[in-house]
Amino acid sequence: MADQTNLPPRDTPEGKRVQEQYADILSARRPAPPPSRPRMSRENRAKIFSPFAALRGFDDELSEERAARSGEGGR
């Protein structure tokens, strides 16, 4: 059997099965939103997600590390 670890996902047996199962919708275009709910601009989406910090407290740790290093003579 051929090594399947380097295959793109769609070329694996599972990927081919998914392509067959969802063939009717894989090539469909994304539906347009209704006029009452227009798509949000990229700028507004960025405003929503910009406060998100995946590593809470990471910036504080970096600041403390920088302060500690600058106290060591800037090494």
Beta strands, then each sheet from edge to edge (+ up, - down):
end
